[in-house]
Amino acid sequence: MPPTLLAMAWQSEMWKALPEAGGLRDQPANLLNQMSACLNVYNAFKSMKGKQIAQWADTNPEQFKMVIAIEKMEKENG
């Protein structure tokens, strides 16, 4: 089974290497954008964990918007 986009993003960060051979432009179309989006979502939820939500939301308004949008999508899509 191929790795998930988030797993590929973690590997790329850890090893400081792109998923596919070659340079930045040699990567499959949109792969790096998708990996970045996955990392952004992961980091938003991770930074929220264990915090007072209202205070966290005030100091991280963009991440809070993302979390709300994702939770809304989860409710709509089950």
MOJO-V224212 format. One record per run of one state. SS is the DSSP state (2 for helix, 1 for strand, 0 for the rest). FROM is the first residue (numbers start at 1). LEN is the number of residues. Records with the same first field share a line. If there is no record, write none. Layout:
# MOJO-V224212
SS=FROM-LEN  FROM-LEN
This chain:
# MOJO-V224212
0=1-4  16-8  27-4  49-4  60-1  78-1
2=5-11  24-3  31-18  53-7  61-17
